[in-house]
Amino acid sequence: MFRAGIFGRQFSIKAINFTSAVSVFIFAMIYGIIEHTLLTSPLGISILAYPLGVHLVGQLYFYHVLMMLLAVLISFNPFFDVLFFRSANMLKKQALTWGTGNMLNFIWLEDMFYFVLFGEWPKDVMTPLQLSFYGVVWWYPLLFAAASFLYYMTVKSMAADEQ
């Protein structure tokens, strides 16, 4: 465990929580790069081999399902032993809140990296959810705030366990 200051208070954070958040950040960046490269290719979505290129509904393709499953695995992987093999409800709650925070951060980070890593800024043409206010997509800060709240609740719960 290492100590971190949050809102002027010192909390202990397990290294596994920190490394899981960092790995989600890196995976979101890589996914954004892959998706941007794929969709800006002259071949577009047709470059995907079957079954990845199977159109499901709207703007969703099978590769979205596969990548979301990978995001779930990366977000919750450090906590599978706690979720499935331990009986302490407090530890399960901590694993669920931190992993859910990881998923929320993955969703907005991947979407942002899709644009930003290529020198663009989010556009309003992708989906109806992409409506931006002066270039800030409205649900980026919303998901970031929700994930931060879940992280805070987890860290606060871990501090209560220490005492």
Protein Blocks (a to p, Z undefined) as FASTA:
>chain_A
ZZddeehiacdddfklmmmmmmmmmmmmmmmmmmmmmmmpmnlmmlpccfklpcfbhjbc
fklmmmmmmmmmmmmmmmmmmmmmccbfklmmmmmmmmmmmmmmmmmmmmmmmmmmnopa
cdfklbmmlpceehiafklmmmmmmmmmmmmmmmmmmmmmmZZ
